[in-house]
C-alpha cells in the first residue's frame, strides 16, 4: 500500500465496457492527485529517465539505416520508443503527459484547480530532473561517438529538426502526440495483466513517434542532448563526420524553450487533459447518466417483471448500504473486536484510520485461522492490526445492484474460461448455468463501500438479496395471470 489511494482495491464488476474503463480512469486520476509530494516527484524522476532511455533506444535503432525505407525505419524506432511508456506503466511512474488525465478529478470536483496545477508542476519538475540525470550519464559515457559518430549525428539532426517548427506546428504536434499517449494509457484500463498493458501501449506510441508528433518530456532529454553534443564535442568528432559544428549553432537553450518546449507542453495539455480526459468524462460520465428516453413513435409497455428488473438496474450500492456500519481500528485488542462482532452478529468489519480510510478487514475467519496457527493459545495483547487482511476488496458507492450481484455469485474464470487476451484456458462442454452453479465462490460476504477514498458504508449479500426479493413477487403475479388465461 504505497499511496493514500491504494489502501484498497476497487472491484471492477462490469467487465471492460467503455463505461467501466471510464470508472477506471476516474480512479487513475484520483490516484494521481492523492500521492504525497515526495512520492510524486520521485516517481516523476523515474519516468523522466525512462522516457530518456526510450529515446536512446530510438536513436540506436534508427542510426545507419539509410538503405531501409523511411517509413519502416520510423516504425521500428517508434516500437523501440514504446519501451519508455511500458516501463512507466509497469513501474507506475509519474509522466506529465499522462498525469494531465487528472483533469477528470477536477471535473468531478474532487480537487481544486490549484491542487491540480500543483500536481502537474511537481511531475513536470520531476520529469525534467530525471531527464537531466540521464543526460549527464549519457554524456559521460560518450555514446555520441557510437558508429563512428553517426549516432551523435543522428541525435543532432533529430534535435535540430524539432526546433524548426513554427509555433503553431509545434503546438498542434503536441496536441496530436498526447491524444495518442493518453489513449495508450486509457487502453491499459481494460486489463490488470501487465503483458496486456504493455501490448496496448505499443501501437499508439509507435504512431506518434513515427509520425513526428512532439512530446514535451521526450524533448526535455532529446533537445538538450543535441545541445550538449553540438557545444561540447571535440574537434575529432566533427572531423570524422566531415560536418561543421556551426551547422548546429541554432541548438541553444533559449531557442529550445521558446520555439519548442512551451508550445509543445501547451499542446500536450490540450491533447491529454481536454481532448482525451475531459472529452471522455463528458461522454461517459455526463451523457451516460442521462435517463433513457423511449422513441415518441415507438411506445413500449413494460410488464411488472420488466419494471422491477429495470428498477434493479438503476439501483445503486449507495441506495442499499448500511450507512452506520461497525468500524474497527487497527489498535483495538483482538478480544474486544471479537466481542463487538459477536454482539452485533457480524462475521467481519472494516478497519479504518481516523480519516475513515480503509486499511484492512477483520473477520471471524482471520481469528479462527490464527487460533489454529497458535495451537489455540492466542496472545492476550494481540491487536486487530496483527490479524486483519490488508488486501481489501471494496465497492464504489455508485456500482449498480445488478453488477454487484453478479460479482458476488459468478466466478467468471469458471463461467467463461478465457484469459485476459480472450484465449481459452480450458474446454468445457457443460452449459453455462451448470458451470456457474459448480463454481466455488470465495468473495466476501460483507464489502466496504467507498466514496472519495473514504468509507461511507458496508453492503452484505443479505442486503443485495433483500433488494432483489420483489422480483419473485413479480414473477408470481405473471405466473398466476398466465394460469388464469
C-alpha distance (Angstrom), angle and dihedral (degrees) to the residues before:
residue distance angle dihedral
X1 . . .
X2 3.80 . .
X3 3.78 103.7 .
X4 3.76 139.1 37.0
X5 3.77 88.0 -108.6
X6 3.78 98.7 50.6
X7 3.78 97.9 61.0
X8 3.80 85.4 109.4
X9 3.77 142.3 18.1
X10 3.76 118.8 -117.0
X11 3.75 113.8 -138.5
X12 3.77 118.2 -118.5
X13 3.78 99.5 -149.5
X14 3.79 102.5 164.9
X15 3.78 102.4 60.0
X16 3.77 118.1 -122.7
X17 3.77 106.8 -44.4
X18 3.79 118.9 148.6
X19 3.80 89.8 -103.8
X20 3.81 91.4 51.8
X21 3.79 90.3 50.1
X22 3.81 86.3 53.8
X23 3.80 88.3 56.7
X24 3.79 89.4 51.3
X25 3.80 89.0 49.9
X26 3.81 90.5 53.5
X27 3.79 90.4 52.4
X28 3.81 90.1 46.2
X29 3.81 90.7 51.9
X30 3.81 93.3 48.0
X31 3.78 90.4 48.6
X32 3.80 90.3 55.1
X33 3.79 94.1 57.3
X34 3.82 96.0 38.9
X35 3.80 98.3 65.7
X36 3.77 123.8 103.8
X37 3.81 115.5 -103.3
X38 3.79 92.8 -112.8
X39 3.79 92.8 52.7
X40 3.81 92.1 45.1
X41 3.80 94.4 51.9
X42 3.82 93.8 42.7
X43 3.79 92.7 51.5
X44 3.81 89.2 45.0
X45 3.80 91.1 54.5
X46 3.79 88.2 52.2
X47 3.80 91.8 49.5
X48 3.81 92.7 48.7
X49 3.79 89.8 53.8
X50 3.82 91.8 47.3
X51 3.81 91.7 53.7
X52 3.79 89.6 48.9
X53 3.80 90.8 51.1
X54 3.79 89.1 50.7
X55 3.80 90.2 55.0
X56 3.81 90.1 50.3
X57 3.79 87.0 55.0
X58 3.80 90.3 48.8
X59 3.82 93.0 51.3
X60 3.80 92.0 48.2
X61 3.81 96.9 51.0
X62 3.82 93.9 43.6
X63 3.82 96.1 47.4
X64 3.81 116.6 102.6
X65 3.82 95.5 8.2
X66 3.79 96.4 122.1
X67 3.82 91.7 129.3
X68 3.82 93.4 54.0
X69 3.78 123.1 84.2
X70 3.80 115.6 -88.1
X71 3.80 94.3 -123.7
X72 3.79 95.6 47.0
X73 3.80 92.0 49.2
X74 3.80 90.3 51.7
X75 3.80 91.9 47.5
X76 3.79 92.0 52.4
X77 3.79 89.8 47.6
X78 3.80 91.3 49.3
X79 3.79 92.6 51.2
X80 3.81 89.4 49.2
X81 3.81 90.8 50.3
X82 3.82 91.0 52.8
X83 3.80 86.4 73.8
X84 3.81 87.3 79.4
X85 3.80 95.9 59.5
X86 3.80 91.4 41.0
X87 3.81 90.3 56.8
X88 3.80 91.0 47.1
X89 3.82 92.3 50.8
X90 3.81 93.6 47.5
X91 3.82 94.8 43.7
X92 3.84 92.1 39.8
X93 3.78 91.6 -125.2
X94 3.79 122.9 175.9
X95 3.80 111.7 -113.4
X96 3.80 118.0 179.2
X97 3.79 94.5 -137.6
X98 3.81 92.2 56.1
X99 3.81 96.4 34.7
X100 3.81 88.8 65.5
X101 3.82 85.5 75.2
X102 3.81 84.4 79.4
X103 3.81 84.1 85.0
X104 3.81 82.1 90.6
X105 3.81 89.5 69.0
X106 3.79 89.8 52.1
X107 3.81 89.7 51.3
X108 3.82 88.6 51.0
X109 3.83 90.1 52.3
X110 3.80 90.3 -117.8
X111 3.81 93.9 123.7
X112 3.79 136.8 23.9
X113 3.79 122.9 -118.5
X114 3.81 90.7 -109.1
X115 3.80 93.3 56.0
X116 3.80 90.3 44.7
X117 3.81 94.0 54.0
X118 3.80 90.2 42.4
X119 3.81 90.5 56.8
X120 3.79 91.6 47.7
X121 3.80 90.2 49.3
X122 3.80 93.2 51.6
X123 3.79 91.7 49.7
X124 3.82 92.5 46.1
X125 3.81 90.5 51.1
X126 3.80 92.2 46.9
X127 3.80 91.8 49.4
X128 3.82 89.7 51.5
X129 3.80 91.6 50.5
X130 3.80 91.2 49.7
X131 3.80 91.4 49.2
X132 3.81 92.2 49.4
X133 3.82 93.0 48.9
X134 3.78 90.4 52.5
X135 3.82 91.0 45.0
X136 3.82 90.0 55.7
X137 3.80 91.2 50.5
X138 3.81 93.9 47.0
X139 3.80 92.2 47.8
X140 3.80 92.0 49.5
X141 3.81 89.8 49.2
X142 3.81 91.7 54.0
X143 3.80 94.2 -134.1
X144 3.81 90.5 158.8
X145 3.84 88.1 75.9
X146 3.81 94.1 63.5
X147 3.81 117.3 122.8
X148 3.78 92.5 15.9
X149 3.79 91.3 -53.8
X150 3.82 94.4 -51.5
X151 3.81 89.5 116.8
X152 3.79 90.6 57.7
X153 3.81 92.1 44.3
X154 3.80 90.1 53.0
X155 3.81 89.8 51.4
X156 3.80 90.8 49.4
X157 3.79 93.0 51.1
X158 3.81 92.7 48.2
X159 3.81 92.2 49.4
X160 3.79 93.6 46.1
X161 3.79 92.6 48.6
X162 3.80 89.8 56.5
X163 3.82 91.2 58.9
X164 3.79 94.9 52.9
X165 3.80 97.9 71.1
X166 3.76 120.5 104.7
X167 3.80 115.3 -114.0
X168 3.82 90.8 -103.3
X169 3.80 92.4 47.8
X170 3.81 91.9 50.3
X171 3.80 91.4 48.4
X172 3.81 93.6 48.1
X173 3.80 93.2 45.6
X174 3.82 86.9 52.1
X175 3.80 90.7 52.9
X176 3.80 92.4 50.0
X177 3.79 91.9 46.2
X178 3.77 96.2 54.5
X179 3.77 94.3 44.0
X180 3.80 85.4 64.0
X181 3.81 96.5 40.1
X182 3.81 93.0 50.9
X183 3.80 90.8 42.9
X184 3.81 88.0 54.7
X185 3.81 89.6 51.7
X186 3.81 90.1 46.3
X187 3.80 90.6 54.4
X188 3.81 90.3 57.3
X189 3.81 88.7 64.2
X190 3.81 89.3 75.2
X191 3.81 94.5 71.3
X192 3.79 144.0 28.9
X193 3.80 90.8 -153.0
X194 3.84 109.9 108.1
X195 3.81 92.3 -149.2
X196 3.80 91.3 54.1
X197 3.80 90.4 46.7
X198 3.81 90.4 52.2
X199 3.79 93.4 49.8
X200 3.81 92.1 46.9
X201 3.80 92.4 58.4
X202 3.78 98.4 49.0
X203 3.81 105.7 77.6
X204 3.84 98.4 42.3
X205 3.81 89.8 49.6
X206 3.80 92.5 44.0
X207 3.80 89.2 52.3
X208 3.80 96.1 51.5
X209 3.81 92.9 46.2
X210 3.80 96.6 44.1
X211 3.82 91.1 46.3
X212 3.80 92.6 53.0
X213 3.81 97.6 -115.5
X214 3.80 115.5 162.8
X215 3.81 125.3 -109.9
X216 3.80 115.1 -171.3
X217 3.81 96.7 -150.4
X218 3.80 93.6 45.6
X219 3.80 88.2 50.3
X220 3.82 89.9 51.2
X221 3.79 86.0 68.3
X222 3.79 102.9 28.1
X223 3.80 101.3 51.1
X224 3.84 95.6 42.1
X225 3.82 86.8 50.4
X226 3.80 88.8 56.7
X227 3.81 90.6 45.8
X228 3.82 91.7 52.2
X229 3.82 92.9 47.5
X230 3.82 92.8 47.9
X231 3.80 94.5 48.8
X232 3.80 104.5 34.8
X233 3.81 107.1 31.3
X234 3.84 114.2 115.0
X235 3.79 121.4 -112.8
X236 3.81 89.9 -106.3
X237 3.80 89.4 66.2
X238 3.80 92.9 56.9
X239 3.79 93.1 41.3
X240 3.80 95.3 56.0
X241 3.80 90.0 49.7
X242 3.79 95.2 45.0
X243 3.80 89.7 -131.7
X244 3.80 129.9 126.4
X245 3.79 119.2 -124.3
X246 3.80 88.1 -138.7
X247 3.82 88.7 69.6
X248 3.80 87.1 74.6
X249 3.80 98.5 42.1
X250 3.81 89.8 119.9
X251 3.79 90.4 68.3
X252 3.81 97.8 101.0
X253 3.79 133.9 140.5
X254 3.81 94.7 -118.1
X255 3.80 92.6 48.2
X256 3.80 89.7 49.8
X257 3.81 95.9 49.5
X258 3.80 97.5 44.4
X259 3.81 100.7 37.9
X260 3.79 101.5 33.6
X261 3.79 120.1 8.7
X262 3.83 98.1 49.9
X263 3.83 98.9 46.1
X264 3.81 92.9 39.1
X265 3.82 92.2 50.3
X266 3.80 91.3 50.2
X267 3.80 89.7 47.5
X268 3.79 91.0 50.5
X269 3.82 90.1 52.7
X270 3.79 92.5 50.9
X271 3.80 93.8 44.8
X272 3.81 96.1 47.0
X273 3.80 107.3 27.4
X274 3.80 97.3 37.0
X275 3.79 111.6 22.5
X276 3.81 96.0 38.9
X277 3.81 108.0 19.5
X278 3.80 103.8 36.2
X279 3.79 93.8 30.1
X280 3.81 92.9 57.1
X281 3.79 90.5 41.3
X282 3.79 89.1 54.8
X283 3.79 92.1 49.1
X284 3.78 101.8 43.0
X285 3.80 104.0 25.9
X286 3.79 100.1 39.3
X287 3.79 106.7 24.7
X288 3.81 96.2 38.7
X289 3.81 90.4 53.7
X290 3.80 93.4 58.4
X291 3.82 112.9 108.6
X292 3.77 113.6 -98.5
X293 3.80 112.7 -107.9
X294 3.77 126.3 -152.8
X295 3.78 119.3 -131.3
X296 3.82 111.9 -96.2
X297 3.79 93.1 -130.8
X298 3.81 94.4 43.0
X299 3.81 108.6 59.1
X300 3.80 114.6 -175.5
X301 3.79 123.8 -158.2
X302 3.79 113.4 -149.1
X303 3.78 121.6 -152.5
X304 3.81 121.2 -137.8
X305 3.81 93.8 -93.7
X306 3.78 92.2 49.4
X307 3.78 91.2 50.6
X308 3.78 92.4 50.3
X309 3.80 91.2 47.4
X310 3.79 90.7 50.3
X311 3.80 88.9 49.8
X312 3.80 90.2 52.9
X313 3.80 89.8 53.7
X314 3.80 91.4 53.7
X315 3.81 95.6 44.5
X316 3.81 113.8 102.0
X317 3.78 133.3 -155.3
X318 3.81 89.6 -110.3
X319 3.82 88.7 61.3
X320 3.82 92.5 57.6
X321 3.77 107.8 29.6
X322 3.77 126.7 108.8
X323 3.79 102.6 -109.4
X324 3.81 94.3 -165.8
X325 3.80 102.8 51.4
X326 3.77 128.0 169.1
X327 3.81 106.1 -98.6
X328 3.80 125.7 -166.6
X329 3.79 131.4 -160.0
X330 3.78 125.5 -134.2
X331 3.81 89.6 -122.5
X332 3.82 94.6 56.4
X333 3.80 114.8 113.6
X334 3.80 112.1 -105.9
X335 3.81 91.8 -126.5
X336 3.82 91.4 53.9
X337 3.80 91.7 47.4
X338 3.81 91.1 51.4
X339 3.80 89.7 52.0
X340 3.81 90.0 51.8
X341 3.81 91.8 51.4
X342 3.80 93.6 46.7
X343 3.80 95.0 46.5
X344 3.82 90.4 51.4
X345 3.82 94.1 41.1
X346 3.80 92.0 -121.3
X347 3.79 130.9 146.9
X348 3.80 93.7 -154.3
X349 3.79 147.4 -11.8
X350 3.82 137.8 -155.4
X351 3.79 119.2 -100.0
X352 3.81 114.5 -138.4
X353 3.79 140.1 178.0
X354 3.80 123.6 -127.4
X355 3.83 91.4 -81.0
X356 3.83 91.5 53.5
X357 3.79 92.6 -109.6
X358 3.80 107.4 152.0
X359 3.80 109.5 -118.2
X360 3.79 99.3 168.9
X361 3.80 148.8 -28.4
X362 3.80 124.0 -107.8
X363 3.80 117.5 -156.7
X364 3.79 141.6 173.1
X365 3.80 86.9 -113.1
X366 3.82 90.8 60.1
X367 3.81 89.9 52.7
X368 3.80 94.7 48.5
X369 3.80 92.5 48.4
X370 3.80 90.4 50.4
X371 3.80 92.1 49.2
X372 3.79 90.6 53.0
X373 3.82 91.8 47.4
X374 3.82 91.1 50.0
X375 3.83 94.0 47.9
X376 3.81 87.8 -111.6
X377 3.82 91.5 -63.8
X378 3.83 102.1 111.3
X379 3.79 126.4 -174.7
X380 3.81 107.5 -99.1
X381 3.84 91.3 -146.5
X382 3.76 94.4 50.7
X383 3.83 115.9 133.9
X384 3.78 133.9 -146.3
X385 3.80 89.8 -110.9
X386 3.81 89.6 62.7
X387 3.80 93.3 59.2
X388 3.79 107.5 25.9
X389 3.78 121.8 109.8
X390 3.82 108.3 -118.4
X391 3.83 93.1 -168.5
X392 3.79 93.5 87.1
X393 3.78 126.7 -174.2
X394 3.79 110.6 -150.2
X395 3.79 137.4 173.2
X396 3.75 131.8 -134.5
X397 3.79 113.7 -117.4
X398 3.80 88.9 -125.0
X399 3.82 97.3 57.2
X400 3.79 112.1 120.4
X401 3.79 122.1 -113.1
X402 3.81 92.7 -121.8
X403 3.80 92.9 53.7
X404 3.81 93.0 48.1
X405 3.80 91.2 49.8
X406 3.80 90.4 52.2
X407 3.80 91.3 48.0
X408 3.81 92.4 52.0
X409 3.80 97.6 49.4
X410 3.80 109.4 25.5
X411 3.78 122.4 76.1
X412 3.79 98.0 -158.3
X413 3.80 92.8 -167.2
X414 3.81 88.0 62.9
X415 3.78 97.2 36.0
X416 3.81 93.9 46.3
X417 3.83 106.2 20.0
X418 3.80 99.3 -162.0
X419 3.79 134.0 118.1
X420 3.81 124.7 -114.7
X421 3.81 87.2 -91.4
X422 3.80 92.8 55.1
X423 3.82 96.7 -104.3
X424 3.82 116.2 141.9
X425 3.80 111.4 -111.1
X426 3.81 96.2 -172.5
X427 3.77 139.4 7.4
X428 3.79 120.2 -122.1
X429 3.78 129.6 173.9
X430 3.80 94.3 -169.8
X431 3.81 120.1 109.5
X432 3.78 117.2 -100.0
X433 3.84 93.4 -108.8
X434 3.81 91.4 54.5
X435 3.80 92.1 49.3
X436 3.80 91.1 51.4
X437 3.83 93.8 47.5
X438 3.81 92.9 50.1
X439 3.80 95.2 48.1
X440 3.80 113.4 104.3
X441 3.80 107.9 -135.4
X442 3.79 121.1 -153.2
X443 3.81 99.3 -177.9
X444 3.81 116.6 136.3
X445 3.80 119.3 -93.5
X446 3.81 91.2 -141.7
X447 3.80 122.1 42.3
X448 3.83 128.2 -169.8
X449 3.80 114.7 -126.3
X450 3.80 118.0 -142.4
X451 3.76 135.5 -165.0
X452 3.80 121.9 -179.9
X453 3.79 88.6 -4.6
X454 3.84 93.2 -59.2
X455 3.78 131.9 107.3
X456 3.80 111.6 -103.1
X457 3.80 99.8 164.6
X458 3.80 147.8 -41.5
X459 3.77 132.4 -105.3
X460 3.81 128.4 -157.9
X461 3.78 135.9 -163.7
X462 3.81 87.8 -105.7
X463 3.82 90.3 57.0
X464 3.80 90.2 52.6
X465 3.81 93.3 47.2
X466 3.81 92.1 47.3
X467 3.81 90.2 54.5
X468 3.79 91.1 50.0
X469 3.79 96.6 46.6
X470 3.87 93.1 94.6
X471 3.81 88.8 66.6
X472 3.82 89.0 73.3
X473 3.79 91.6 52.2
X474 3.79 89.6 53.3
X475 3.78 92.4 49.5
X476 3.81 91.4 47.3
X477 3.81 90.0 52.9
X478 3.78 92.5 50.6
X479 3.82 91.3 47.3
X480 3.80 91.5 52.0
X481 3.79 91.4 49.1
X482 3.79 91.0 50.2
X483 3.81 92.0 51.5
X484 3.82 91.1 48.9
X485 3.81 90.6 53.5
